[in-house]
Amino acid sequence: MCRNIRPLNNFEPPATNDEVHAAALQYVRKVAGTTKPSAANQAVFDRAVREIAHITRHLVDDLVTTAPPKDRETEAAKARARAELRYAR
């Protein structure tokens, strides 16, 4: 999976529409193999991002879990610690 796409489920507060859109954009970029589509493909690219963001919002809203919600700051700190270990010289 693309490292830039972050889990969106089970956070308090819930994932924002901007976070959902960013994940959809990263997904479409990965599948399309480009970060900036040509002018001929821009409309198709944008439509794919909108549609994937829409269905992703439904998915995140409808998922059920018994786990307690994760704290964004705690998860960000864990990610920073993992990155520190990964990129330490």
PDB file of N, CA, C and O in Angstrom:
ATOM      1  N   MET A   1       0.837  -1.185   0.000  1.00  0.00           N
ATOM      2  CA  MET A   1       0.000   0.000   0.000  1.00  0.00           C
ATOM      3  C   MET A   1       0.874   1.238   0.000  1.00  0.00           C
ATOM      4  O   MET A   1       1.996   1.221   0.508  1.00  0.00           O
ATOM      5  N   CYS A   2       0.369   2.277  -0.555  1.00  0.00           N
ATOM      6  CA  CYS A   2       1.079   3.544  -0.618  1.00  0.00           C
ATOM      7  C   CYS A   2       1.288   4.095   0.786  1.00  0.00           C
ATOM      8  O   CYS A   2       0.335   4.164   1.562  1.00  0.00           O
ATOM      9  N   ARG A   3       2.491   4.483   1.123  1.00  0.00           N
ATOM     10  CA  ARG A   3       2.774   4.989   2.465  1.00  0.00           C
ATOM     11  C   ARG A   3       2.047   6.280   2.781  1.00  0.00           C
ATOM     12  O   ARG A   3       1.804   6.582   3.949  1.00  0.00           O
ATOM     13  N   ASN A   4       1.696   7.051   1.756  1.00  0.00           N
ATOM     14  CA  ASN A   4       1.056   8.343   1.986  1.00  0.00           C
ATOM     15  C   ASN A   4      -0.416   8.224   2.355  1.00  0.00           C
ATOM     16  O   ASN A   4      -1.008   9.194   2.828  1.00  0.00           O
ATOM     17  N   ILE A   5      -1.010   7.073   2.153  1.00  0.00           N
ATOM     18  CA  ILE A   5      -2.408   6.884   2.513  1.00  0.00           C
ATOM     19  C   ILE A   5      -2.456   6.384   3.949  1.00  0.00           C
ATOM     20  O   ILE A   5      -1.929   5.318   4.267  1.00  0.00           O
ATOM     21  N   ARG A   6      -3.088   7.161   4.805  1.00  0.00           N
ATOM     22  CA  ARG A   6      -3.158   6.837   6.226  1.00  0.00           C
ATOM     23  C   ARG A   6      -4.503   6.214   6.570  1.00  0.00           C
ATOM     24  O   ARG A   6      -5.512   6.532   5.940  1.00  0.00           O
ATOM     25  N   PRO A   7      -4.528   5.330   7.563  1.00  0.00           N
ATOM     26  CA  PRO A   7      -5.812   4.792   8.023  1.00  0.00           C
ATOM     27  C   PRO A   7      -6.717   5.933   8.500  1.00  0.00           C
ATOM     28  O   PRO A   7      -6.255   6.884   9.130  1.00  0.00           O
ATOM     29  N   LEU A   8      -7.990   5.823   8.194  1.00  0.00           N
ATOM     30  CA  LEU A   8      -8.946   6.867   8.553  1.00  0.00           C
ATOM     31  C   LEU A   8     -10.001   6.378   9.534  1.00  0.00           C
ATOM     32  O   LEU A   8     -10.774   7.178  10.061  1.00  0.00           O
ATOM     33  N   ASN A   9     -10.039   5.090   9.780  1.00  0.00           N
ATOM     34  CA  ASN A   9     -11.097   4.520  10.603  1.00  0.00           C
ATOM     35  C   ASN A   9     -10.761   4.587  12.089  1.00  0.00           C
ATOM     36  O   ASN A   9      -9.604   4.460  12.488  1.00  0.00           O
ATOM     37  N   ASN A  10     -11.795   4.788  12.893  1.00  0.00           N
ATOM     38  CA  ASN A  10     -11.740   4.685  14.348  1.00  0.00           C
ATOM     39  C   ASN A  10     -10.838   5.730  15.001  1.00  0.00           C
ATOM     40  O   ASN A  10     -10.041   5.409  15.883  1.00  0.00           O
ATOM     41  N   PHE A  11     -10.969   6.974  14.564  1.00  0.00           N
ATOM     42  CA  PHE A  11     -10.254   8.076  15.202  1.00  0.00           C
ATOM     43  C   PHE A  11     -11.253   8.981  15.892  1.00  0.00           C
ATOM     44  O   PHE A  11     -12.411   9.081  15.485  1.00  0.00           O
ATOM     45  N   GLU A  12     -10.793   9.631  16.932  1.00  0.00           N
ATOM     46  CA  GLU A  12     -11.606  10.627  17.620  1.00  0.00           C
ATOM     47  C   GLU A  12     -10.822  11.928  17.615  1.00  0.00           C
ATOM     48  O   GLU A  12      -9.752  11.979  18.221  1.00  0.00           O
ATOM     49  N   PRO A  13     -11.291  12.971  16.971  1.00  0.00           N
ATOM     50  CA  PRO A  13     -12.529  13.069  16.204  1.00  0.00           C
ATOM     51  C   PRO A  13     -12.422  12.297  14.890  1.00  0.00           C
ATOM     52  O   PRO A  13     -11.319  11.987  14.440  1.00  0.00           O
ATOM     53  N   PRO A  14     -13.561  11.989  14.275  1.00  0.00           N
ATOM     54  CA  PRO A  14     -13.566  11.208  13.032  1.00  0.00           C
ATOM     55  C   PRO A  14     -12.801  11.907  11.914  1.00  0.00           C
ATOM     56  O   PRO A  14     -12.547  13.110  11.971  1.00  0.00           O
ATOM     57  N   ALA A  15     -12.443  11.129  10.902  1.00  0.00           N
ATOM     58  CA  ALA A  15     -11.729  11.670   9.743  1.00  0.00           C
ATOM     59  C   ALA A  15     -12.529  12.797   9.107  1.00  0.00           C
ATOM     60  O   ALA A  15     -13.749  12.712   8.966  1.00  0.00           O
ATOM     61  N   THR A  16     -11.821  13.851   8.728  1.00  0.00           N
ATOM     62  CA  THR A  16     -12.470  14.991   8.078  1.00  0.00           C
ATOM     63  C   THR A  16     -12.633  14.710   6.587  1.00  0.00           C
ATOM     64  O   THR A  16     -12.014  13.793   6.047  1.00  0.00           O
ATOM     65  N   ASN A  17     -13.462  15.498   5.935  1.00  0.00           N
ATOM     66  CA  ASN A  17     -13.628  15.362   4.489  1.00  0.00           C
ATOM     67  C   ASN A  17     -12.322  15.667   3.758  1.00  0.00           C
ATOM     68  O   ASN A  17     -12.052  15.086   2.707  1.00  0.00           O
ATOM     69  N   ASP A  18     -11.513  16.571   4.305  1.00  0.00           N
ATOM     70  CA  ASP A  18     -10.212  16.866   3.693  1.00  0.00           C
ATOM     71  C   ASP A  18      -9.289  15.647   3.753  1.00  0.00           C
ATOM     72  O   ASP A  18      -8.574  15.362   2.792  1.00  0.00           O
ATOM     73  N   GLU A  19      -9.304  14.936   4.870  1.00  0.00           N
ATOM     74  CA  GLU A  19      -8.481  13.727   4.996  1.00  0.00           C
ATOM     75  C   GLU A  19      -8.961  12.645   4.031  1.00  0.00           C
ATOM     76  O   GLU A  19      -8.152  11.950   3.418  1.00  0.00           O
ATOM     77  N   VAL A  20     -10.263  12.508   3.903  1.00  0.00           N
ATOM     78  CA  VAL A  20     -10.828  11.518   2.977  1.00  0.00           C
ATOM     79  C   VAL A  20     -10.449  11.883   1.542  1.00  0.00           C
ATOM     80  O   VAL A  20     -10.065  11.015   0.758  1.00  0.00           O
ATOM     81  N   HIS A  21     -10.556  13.158   1.205  1.00  0.00           N
ATOM     82  CA  HIS A  21     -10.200  13.609  -0.146  1.00  0.00           C
ATOM     83  C   HIS A  21      -8.709  13.372  -0.419  1.00  0.00           C
ATOM     84  O   HIS A  21      -8.343  12.925  -1.506  1.00  0.00           O
ATOM     85  N   ALA A  22      -7.862  13.666   0.552  1.00  0.00           N
ATOM     86  CA  ALA A  22      -6.421  13.470   0.376  1.00  0.00           C
ATOM     87  C   ALA A  22      -6.098  11.993   0.139  1.00  0.00           C
ATOM     88  O   ALA A  22      -5.253  11.671  -0.696  1.00  0.00           O
ATOM     89  N   ALA A  23      -6.760  11.102   0.865  1.00  0.00           N
ATOM     90  CA  ALA A  23      -6.540   9.670   0.666  1.00  0.00           C
ATOM     91  C   ALA A  23      -7.006   9.239  -0.718  1.00  0.00           C
ATOM     92  O   ALA A  23      -6.338   8.448  -1.383  1.00  0.00           O
ATOM     93  N   ALA A  24      -8.158   9.760  -1.153  1.00  0.00           N
ATOM     94  CA  ALA A  24      -8.673   9.427  -2.483  1.00  0.00           C
ATOM     95  C   ALA A  24      -7.715   9.937  -3.560  1.00  0.00           C
ATOM     96  O   ALA A  24      -7.455   9.242  -4.542  1.00  0.00           O
ATOM     97  N   LEU A  25      -7.199  11.135  -3.378  1.00  0.00           N
ATOM     98  CA  LEU A  25      -6.252  11.704  -4.344  1.00  0.00           C
ATOM     99  C   LEU A  25      -4.996  10.847  -4.436  1.00  0.00           C
ATOM    100  O   LEU A  25      -4.520  10.565  -5.536  1.00  0.00           O
ATOM    101  N   GLN A  26      -4.453  10.429  -3.292  1.00  0.00           N
ATOM    102  CA  GLN A  26      -3.259   9.580  -3.305  1.00  0.00           C
ATOM    103  C   GLN A  26      -3.534   8.246  -4.003  1.00  0.00           C
ATOM    104  O   GLN A  26      -2.701   7.746  -4.758  1.00  0.00           O
ATOM    105  N   TYR A  27      -4.704   7.681  -3.742  1.00  0.00           N
ATOM    106  CA  TYR A  27      -5.074   6.418  -4.379  1.00  0.00           C
ATOM    107  C   TYR A  27      -5.148   6.577  -5.898  1.00  0.00           C
ATOM    108  O   TYR A  27      -4.596   5.760  -6.635  1.00  0.00           O
ATOM    109  N   VAL A  28      -5.823   7.619  -6.363  1.00  0.00           N
ATOM    110  CA  VAL A  28      -5.963   7.829  -7.810  1.00  0.00           C
ATOM    111  C   VAL A  28      -4.603   8.105  -8.438  1.00  0.00           C
ATOM    112  O   VAL A  28      -4.319   7.617  -9.531  1.00  0.00           O
ATOM    113  N   ARG A  29      -3.768   8.873  -7.768  1.00  0.00           N
ATOM    114  CA  ARG A  29      -2.414   9.118  -8.288  1.00  0.00           C
ATOM    115  C   ARG A  29      -1.642   7.812  -8.438  1.00  0.00           C
ATOM    116  O   ARG A  29      -0.962   7.598  -9.441  1.00  0.00           O
ATOM    117  N   LYS A  30      -1.749   6.945  -7.442  1.00  0.00           N
ATOM    118  CA  LYS A  30      -1.032   5.670  -7.476  1.00  0.00           C
ATOM    119  C   LYS A  30      -1.524   4.796  -8.623  1.00  0.00           C
ATOM    120  O   LYS A  30      -0.728   4.249  -9.386  1.00  0.00           O
ATOM    121  N   VAL A  31      -2.849   4.671  -8.739  1.00  0.00           N
ATOM    122  CA  VAL A  31      -3.423   3.825  -9.782  1.00  0.00           C
ATOM    123  C   VAL A  31      -3.134   4.398 -11.166  1.00  0.00           C
ATOM    124  O   VAL A  31      -2.826   3.651 -12.094  1.00  0.00           O
ATOM    125  N   ALA A  32      -3.232   5.725 -11.310  1.00  0.00           N
ATOM    126  CA  ALA A  32      -3.010   6.369 -12.607  1.00  0.00           C
ATOM    127  C   ALA A  32      -1.527   6.424 -12.969  1.00  0.00           C
ATOM    128  O   ALA A  32      -1.169   6.549 -14.140  1.00  0.00           O
ATOM    129  N   GLY A  33      -0.678   6.330 -11.960  1.00  0.00           N
ATOM    130  CA  GLY A  33       0.760   6.379 -12.227  1.00  0.00           C
ATOM    131  C   GLY A  33       1.275   7.777 -12.481  1.00  0.00           C
ATOM    132  O   GLY A  33       2.340   7.950 -13.074  1.00  0.00           O
ATOM    133  N   THR A  34       0.530   8.778 -12.040  1.00  0.00           N
ATOM    134  CA  THR A  34       0.955  10.152 -12.247  1.00  0.00           C
ATOM    135  C   THR A  34       0.420  11.038 -11.132  1.00  0.00           C
ATOM    136  O   THR A  34      -0.660  10.785 -10.598  1.00  0.00           O
ATOM    137  N   THR A  35       1.168  12.070 -10.780  1.00  0.00           N
ATOM    138  CA  THR A  35       0.688  13.004  -9.775  1.00  0.00           C
ATOM    139  C   THR A  35      -0.092  14.142 -10.415  1.00  0.00           C
ATOM    140  O   THR A  35      -0.921  14.773  -9.759  1.00  0.00           O
ATOM    141  N   LYS A  36       0.167  14.409 -11.691  1.00  0.00           N
ATOM    142  CA  LYS A  36      -0.544  15.467 -12.403  1.00  0.00           C
ATOM    143  C   LYS A  36      -0.953  14.928 -13.763  1.00  0.00           C
ATOM    144  O   LYS A  36      -0.106  14.692 -14.625  1.00  0.00           O
ATOM    145  N   PRO A  37      -2.255  14.732 -13.954  1.00  0.00           N
ATOM    146  CA  PRO A  37      -2.703  14.192 -15.232  1.00  0.00           C
ATOM    147  C   PRO A  37      -2.577  15.225 -16.355  1.00  0.00           C
ATOM    148  O   PRO A  37      -2.506  16.428 -16.104  1.00  0.00           O
ATOM    149  N   SER A  38      -2.551  14.739 -17.582  1.00  0.00           N
ATOM    150  CA  SER A  38      -2.545  15.641 -18.730  1.00  0.00           C
ATOM    151  C   SER A  38      -3.880  16.365 -18.801  1.00  0.00           C
ATOM    152  O   SER A  38      -4.848  15.959 -18.158  1.00  0.00           O
ATOM    153  N   ALA A  39      -3.929  17.425 -19.574  1.00  0.00           N
ATOM    154  CA  ALA A  39      -5.173  18.189 -19.733  1.00  0.00           C
ATOM    155  C   ALA A  39      -6.285  17.297 -20.274  1.00  0.00           C
ATOM    156  O   ALA A  39      -7.450  17.472 -19.917  1.00  0.00           O
ATOM    157  N   ALA A  40      -5.933  16.350 -21.127  1.00  0.00           N
ATOM    158  CA  ALA A  40      -6.920  15.451 -21.716  1.00  0.00           C
ATOM    159  C   ALA A  40      -7.526  14.515 -20.661  1.00  0.00           C
ATOM    160  O   ALA A  40      -8.660  14.061 -20.815  1.00  0.00           O
ATOM    161  N   ASN A  41      -6.783  14.231 -19.606  1.00  0.00           N
ATOM    162  CA  ASN A  41      -7.258  13.306 -18.570  1.00  0.00           C
ATOM    163  C   ASN A  41      -7.694  13.989 -17.277  1.00  0.00           C
ATOM    164  O   ASN A  41      -8.125  13.307 -16.347  1.00  0.00           O
ATOM    165  N   GLN A  42      -7.596  15.301 -17.194  1.00  0.00           N
ATOM    166  CA  GLN A  42      -7.881  16.009 -15.952  1.00  0.00           C
ATOM    167  C   GLN A  42      -9.312  15.760 -15.457  1.00  0.00           C
ATOM    168  O   GLN A  42      -9.514  15.506 -14.269  1.00  0.00           O
ATOM    169  N   ALA A  43     -10.289  15.830 -16.339  1.00  0.00           N
ATOM    170  CA  ALA A  43     -11.691  15.655 -15.932  1.00  0.00           C
ATOM    171  C   ALA A  43     -11.932  14.240 -15.392  1.00  0.00           C
ATOM    172  O   ALA A  43     -12.620  14.062 -14.387  1.00  0.00           O
ATOM    173  N   VAL A  44     -11.361  13.242 -16.066  1.00  0.00           N
ATOM    174  CA  VAL A  44     -11.516  11.847 -15.630  1.00  0.00           C
ATOM    175  C   VAL A  44     -10.831  11.651 -14.278  1.00  0.00           C
ATOM    176  O   VAL A  44     -11.371  10.988 -13.392  1.00  0.00           O
ATOM    177  N   PHE A  45      -9.662  12.221 -14.129  1.00  0.00           N
ATOM    178  CA  PHE A  45      -8.891  12.141 -12.885  1.00  0.00           C
ATOM    179  C   PHE A  45      -9.685  12.758 -11.739  1.00  0.00           C
ATOM    180  O   PHE A  45      -9.835  12.146 -10.682  1.00  0.00           O
ATOM    181  N   ASP A  46     -10.195  13.976 -11.952  1.00  0.00           N
ATOM    182  CA  ASP A  46     -10.956  14.678 -10.916  1.00  0.00           C
ATOM    183  C   ASP A  46     -12.231  13.928 -10.551  1.00  0.00           C
ATOM    184  O   ASP A  46     -12.600  13.856  -9.379  1.00  0.00           O
ATOM    185  N   ARG A  47     -12.904  13.369 -11.555  1.00  0.00           N
ATOM    186  CA  ARG A  47     -14.125  12.608 -11.286  1.00  0.00           C
ATOM    187  C   ARG A  47     -13.810  11.368 -10.450  1.00  0.00           C
ATOM    188  O   ARG A  47     -14.557  11.029  -9.533  1.00  0.00           O
ATOM    189  N   ALA A  48     -12.709  10.697 -10.765  1.00  0.00           N
ATOM    190  CA  ALA A  48     -12.315   9.509 -10.001  1.00  0.00           C
ATOM    191  C   ALA A  48     -12.035   9.881  -8.548  1.00  0.00           C
ATOM    192  O   ALA A  48     -12.439   9.156  -7.639  1.00  0.00           O
ATOM    193  N   VAL A  49     -11.354  10.992  -8.319  1.00  0.00           N
ATOM    194  CA  VAL A  49     -11.067  11.428  -6.947  1.00  0.00           C
ATOM    195  C   VAL A  49     -12.369  11.700  -6.204  1.00  0.00           C
ATOM    196  O   VAL A  49     -12.528  11.270  -5.061  1.00  0.00           O
ATOM    197  N   ARG A  50     -13.307  12.412  -6.839  1.00  0.00           N
ATOM    198  CA  ARG A  50     -14.593  12.705  -6.189  1.00  0.00           C
ATOM    199  C   ARG A  50     -15.351  11.426  -5.845  1.00  0.00           C
ATOM    200  O   ARG A  50     -15.867  11.285  -4.737  1.00  0.00           O
ATOM    201  N   GLU A  51     -15.417  10.500  -6.792  1.00  0.00           N
ATOM    202  CA  GLU A  51     -16.176   9.273  -6.569  1.00  0.00           C
ATOM    203  C   GLU A  51     -15.541   8.398  -5.498  1.00  0.00           C
ATOM    204  O   GLU A  51     -16.243   7.819  -4.669  1.00  0.00           O
ATOM    205  N   ILE A  52     -14.225   8.300  -5.513  1.00  0.00           N
ATOM    206  CA  ILE A  52     -13.540   7.483  -4.508  1.00  0.00           C
ATOM    207  C   ILE A  52     -13.650   8.140  -3.132  1.00  0.00           C
ATOM    208  O   ILE A  52     -13.820   7.445  -2.130  1.00  0.00           O
ATOM    209  N   ALA A  53     -13.554   9.461  -3.073  1.00  0.00           N
ATOM    210  CA  ALA A  53     -13.728  10.155  -1.792  1.00  0.00           C
ATOM    211  C   ALA A  53     -15.139   9.921  -1.254  1.00  0.00           C
ATOM    212  O   ALA A  53     -15.322   9.714  -0.055  1.00  0.00           O
ATOM    213  N   HIS A  54     -16.129   9.952  -2.136  1.00  0.00           N
ATOM    214  CA  HIS A  54     -17.520   9.742  -1.728  1.00  0.00           C
ATOM    215  C   HIS A  54     -17.706   8.344  -1.126  1.00  0.00           C
ATOM    216  O   HIS A  54     -18.273   8.210  -0.042  1.00  0.00           O
ATOM    217  N   ILE A  55     -17.244   7.332  -1.806  1.00  0.00           N
ATOM    218  CA  ILE A  55     -17.427   5.962  -1.318  1.00  0.00           C
ATOM    219  C   ILE A  55     -16.555   5.707  -0.087  1.00  0.00           C
ATOM    220  O   ILE A  55     -16.940   4.937   0.792  1.00  0.00           O
ATOM    221  N   THR A  56     -15.393   6.344  -0.018  1.00  0.00           N
ATOM    222  CA  THR A  56     -14.538   6.210   1.156  1.00  0.00           C
ATOM    223  C   THR A  56     -15.218   6.814   2.383  1.00  0.00           C
ATOM    224  O   THR A  56     -15.152   6.251   3.476  1.00  0.00           O
ATOM    225  N   ARG A  57     -15.865   7.949   2.198  1.00  0.00           N
ATOM    226  CA  ARG A  57     -16.598   8.569   3.307  1.00  0.00           C
ATOM    227  C   ARG A  57     -17.668   7.614   3.826  1.00  0.00           C
ATOM    228  O   ARG A  57     -17.823   7.448   5.036  1.00  0.00           O
ATOM    229  N   HIS A  58     -18.416   6.977   2.898  1.00  0.00           N
ATOM    230  CA  HIS A  58     -19.431   6.001   3.310  1.00  0.00           C
ATOM    231  C   HIS A  58     -18.788   4.826   4.052  1.00  0.00           C
ATOM    232  O   HIS A  58     -19.301   4.382   5.079  1.00  0.00           O
ATOM    233  N   LEU A  59     -17.677   4.331   3.536  1.00  0.00           N
ATOM    234  CA  LEU A  59     -16.995   3.206   4.169  1.00  0.00           C
ATOM    235  C   LEU A  59     -16.582   3.559   5.591  1.00  0.00           C
ATOM    236  O   LEU A  59     -16.885   2.819   6.526  1.00  0.00           O
ATOM    237  N   VAL A  60     -15.896   4.677   5.760  1.00  0.00           N
ATOM    238  CA  VAL A  60     -15.409   5.077   7.077  1.00  0.00           C
ATOM    239  C   VAL A  60     -16.576   5.303   8.039  1.00  0.00           C
ATOM    240  O   VAL A  60     -16.503   4.929   9.210  1.00  0.00           O
ATOM    241  N   ASP A  61     -17.644   5.913   7.542  1.00  0.00           N
ATOM    242  CA  ASP A  61     -18.804   6.179   8.398  1.00  0.00           C
ATOM    243  C   ASP A  61     -19.540   4.898   8.796  1.00  0.00           C
ATOM    244  O   ASP A  61     -20.129   4.837   9.876  1.00  0.00           O
ATOM    245  N   ASP A  62     -19.513   3.883   7.943  1.00  0.00           N
ATOM    246  CA  ASP A  62     -20.298   2.675   8.188  1.00  0.00           C
ATOM    247  C   ASP A  62     -19.536   1.547   8.883  1.00  0.00           C
ATOM    248  O   ASP A  62     -20.153   0.596   9.364  1.00  0.00           O
ATOM    249  N   LEU A  63     -18.210   1.637   8.942  1.00  0.00           N
ATOM    250  CA  LEU A  63     -17.442   0.586   9.605  1.00  0.00           C
ATOM    251  C   LEU A  63     -17.776   0.546  11.095  1.00  0.00           C
ATOM    252  O   LEU A  63     -17.987   1.582  11.725  1.00  0.00           O
ATOM    253  N   VAL A  64     -17.819  -0.661  11.644  1.00  0.00           N
ATOM    254  CA  VAL A  64     -18.133  -0.865  13.058  1.00  0.00           C
ATOM    255  C   VAL A  64     -16.935  -1.534  13.719  1.00  0.00           C
ATOM    256  O   VAL A  64     -16.331  -2.448  13.158  1.00  0.00           O
ATOM    257  N   THR A  65     -16.603  -1.071  14.907  1.00  0.00           N
ATOM    258  CA  THR A  65     -15.504  -1.674  15.644  1.00  0.00           C
ATOM    259  C   THR A  65     -15.816  -1.650  17.135  1.00  0.00           C
ATOM    260  O   THR A  65     -16.556  -0.791  17.616  1.00  0.00           O
ATOM    261  N   THR A  66     -15.245  -2.601  17.852  1.00  0.00           N
ATOM    262  CA  THR A  66     -15.403  -2.613  19.302  1.00  0.00           C
ATOM    263  C   THR A  66     -14.181  -2.011  19.991  1.00  0.00           C
ATOM    264  O   THR A  66     -14.170  -1.840  21.210  1.00  0.00           O
ATOM    265  N   ALA A  67     -13.154  -1.690  19.203  1.00  0.00           N
ATOM    266  CA  ALA A  67     -11.942  -1.096  19.767  1.00  0.00           C
ATOM    267  C   ALA A  67     -12.210   0.359  20.153  1.00  0.00           C
ATOM    268  O   ALA A  67     -13.011   1.038  19.511  1.00  0.00           O
ATOM    269  N   PRO A  68     -11.546   0.827  21.188  1.00  0.00           N
ATOM    270  CA  PRO A  68     -11.723   2.235  21.553  1.00  0.00           C
ATOM    271  C   PRO A  68     -11.120   3.129  20.464  1.00  0.00           C
ATOM    272  O   PRO A  68     -10.160   2.732  19.805  1.00  0.00           O
ATOM    273  N   PRO A  69     -11.673   4.328  20.272  1.00  0.00           N
ATOM    274  CA  PRO A  69     -11.142   5.238  19.248  1.00  0.00           C
ATOM    275  C   PRO A  69      -9.687   5.579  19.519  1.00  0.00           C
ATOM    276  O   PRO A  69      -9.264   5.697  20.669  1.00  0.00           O
ATOM    277  N   LYS A  70      -8.929   5.736  18.438  1.00  0.00           N
ATOM    278  CA  LYS A  70      -7.517   6.094  18.548  1.00  0.00           C
ATOM    279  C   LYS A  70      -7.392   7.616  18.653  1.00  0.00           C
ATOM    280  O   LYS A  70      -8.200   8.363  18.101  1.00  0.00           O
ATOM    281  N   ASP A  71      -6.368   8.048  19.371  1.00  0.00           N
ATOM    282  CA  ASP A  71      -6.077   9.466  19.516  1.00  0.00           C
ATOM    283  C   ASP A  71      -5.101   9.882  18.423  1.00  0.00           C
ATOM    284  O   ASP A  71      -4.072   9.232  18.237  1.00  0.00           O
ATOM    285  N   ARG A  72      -5.402  10.936  17.709  1.00  0.00           N
ATOM    286  CA  ARG A  72      -4.562  11.375  16.586  1.00  0.00           C
ATOM    287  C   ARG A  72      -3.142  11.725  17.022  1.00  0.00           C
ATOM    288  O   ARG A  72      -2.175  11.350  16.359  1.00  0.00           O
ATOM    289  N   GLU A  73      -3.020  12.436  18.128  1.00  0.00           N
ATOM    290  CA  GLU A  73      -1.689  12.842  18.583  1.00  0.00           C
ATOM    291  C   GLU A  73      -0.835  11.642  18.993  1.00  0.00           C
ATOM    292  O   GLU A  73       0.361  11.601  18.705  1.00  0.00           O
ATOM    293  N   THR A  74      -1.441  10.678  19.658  1.00  0.00           N
ATOM    294  CA  THR A  74      -0.722   9.469  20.056  1.00  0.00           C
ATOM    295  C   THR A  74      -0.253   8.694  18.834  1.00  0.00           C
ATOM    296  O   THR A  74       0.889   8.240  18.780  1.00  0.00           O
ATOM    297  N   GLU A  75      -1.142   8.544  17.849  1.00  0.00           N
ATOM    298  CA  GLU A  75      -0.782   7.825  16.621  1.00  0.00           C
ATOM    299  C   GLU A  75       0.293   8.570  15.840  1.00  0.00           C
ATOM    300  O   GLU A  75       1.182   7.942  15.264  1.00  0.00           O
ATOM    301  N   ALA A  76       0.227   9.904  15.812  1.00  0.00           N
ATOM    302  CA  ALA A  76       1.249  10.700  15.120  1.00  0.00           C
ATOM    303  C   ALA A  76       2.601  10.548  15.811  1.00  0.00           C
ATOM    304  O   ALA A  76       3.631  10.458  15.144  1.00  0.00           O
ATOM    305  N   ALA A  77       2.603  10.521  17.128  1.00  0.00           N
ATOM    306  CA  ALA A  77       3.853  10.333  17.876  1.00  0.00           C
ATOM    307  C   ALA A  77       4.461   8.965  17.588  1.00  0.00           C
ATOM    308  O   ALA A  77       5.676   8.841  17.433  1.00  0.00           O
ATOM    309  N   LYS A  78       3.611   7.935  17.517  1.00  0.00           N
ATOM    310  CA  LYS A  78       4.102   6.594  17.184  1.00  0.00           C
ATOM    311  C   LYS A  78       4.719   6.581  15.781  1.00  0.00           C
ATOM    312  O   LYS A  78       5.767   5.973  15.564  1.00  0.00           O
ATOM    313  N   ALA A  79       4.068   7.250  14.842  1.00  0.00           N
ATOM    314  CA  ALA A  79       4.580   7.301  13.461  1.00  0.00           C
ATOM    315  C   ALA A  79       5.919   8.034  13.410  1.00  0.00           C
ATOM    316  O   ALA A  79       6.834   7.613  12.702  1.00  0.00           O
ATOM    317  N   ARG A  80       6.032   9.132  14.161  1.00  0.00           N
ATOM    318  CA  ARG A  80       7.311   9.855  14.200  1.00  0.00           C
ATOM    319  C   ARG A  80       8.413   8.983  14.779  1.00  0.00           C
ATOM    320  O   ARG A  80       9.540   8.999  14.284  1.00  0.00           O
ATOM    321  N   ALA A  81       8.102   8.224  15.817  1.00  0.00           N
ATOM    322  CA  ALA A  81       9.102   7.338  16.441  1.00  0.00           C
ATOM    323  C   ALA A  81       9.538   6.247  15.459  1.00  0.00           C
ATOM    324  O   ALA A  81      10.721   5.919  15.374  1.00  0.00           O
ATOM    325  N   ARG A  82       8.568   5.682  14.712  1.00  0.00           N
ATOM    326  CA  ARG A  82       8.925   4.666  13.711  1.00  0.00           C
ATOM    327  C   ARG A  82       9.802   5.267  12.616  1.00  0.00           C
ATOM    328  O   ARG A  82      10.764   4.639  12.174  1.00  0.00           O
ATOM    329  N   ALA A  83       9.472   6.476  12.182  1.00  0.00           N
ATOM    330  CA  ALA A  83      10.254   7.143  11.138  1.00  0.00           C
ATOM    331  C   ALA A  83      11.665   7.447  11.637  1.00  0.00           C
ATOM    332  O   ALA A  83      12.637   7.316  10.893  1.00  0.00           O
ATOM    333  N   GLU A  84      11.769   7.848  12.887  1.00  0.00           N
ATOM    334  CA  GLU A  84      13.074   8.130  13.473  1.00  0.00           C
ATOM    335  C   GLU A  84      13.963   6.897  13.443  1.00  0.00           C
ATOM    336  O   GLU A  84      15.141   6.981  13.096  1.00  0.00           O
ATOM    337  N   LEU A  85      13.395   5.749  13.808  1.00  0.00           N
ATOM    338  CA  LEU A  85      14.149   4.511  13.763  1.00  0.00           C
ATOM    339  C   LEU A  85      14.495   4.110  12.335  1.00  0.00           C
ATOM    340  O   LEU A  85      15.606   3.654  12.061  1.00  0.00           O
ATOM    341  N   ARG A  86      13.549   4.279  11.438  1.00  0.00           N
ATOM    342  CA  ARG A  86      13.738   3.867  10.053  1.00  0.00           C
ATOM    343  C   ARG A  86      14.820   4.696   9.366  1.00  0.00           C
ATOM    344  O   ARG A  86      15.627   4.161   8.606  1.00  0.00           O
ATOM    345  N   TYR A  87      14.838   6.017   9.637  1.00  0.00           N
ATOM    346  CA  TYR A  87      15.739   6.903   8.903  1.00  0.00           C
ATOM    347  C   TYR A  87      16.963   7.327   9.707  1.00  0.00           C
ATOM    348  O   TYR A  87      17.739   8.168   9.254  1.00  0.00           O
ATOM    349  N   ALA A  88      17.142   6.760  10.883  1.00  0.00           N
ATOM    350  CA  ALA A  88      18.302   7.109  11.718  1.00  0.00           C
ATOM    351  C   ALA A  88      19.578   6.656  11.015  1.00  0.00           C
ATOM    352  O   ALA A  88      19.622   5.602  10.381  1.00  0.00           O
ATOM    353  N   ARG A  89      20.578   7.454  11.143  1.00  0.00           N
ATOM    354  CA  ARG A  89      21.879   7.120  10.518  1.00  0.00           C
ATOM    355  C   ARG A  89      22.902   6.855  11.564  1.00  0.00           C
ATOM    356  O   ARG A  89      24.052   6.559  11.241  1.00  0.00           O
TER     357      ARG A  89
END
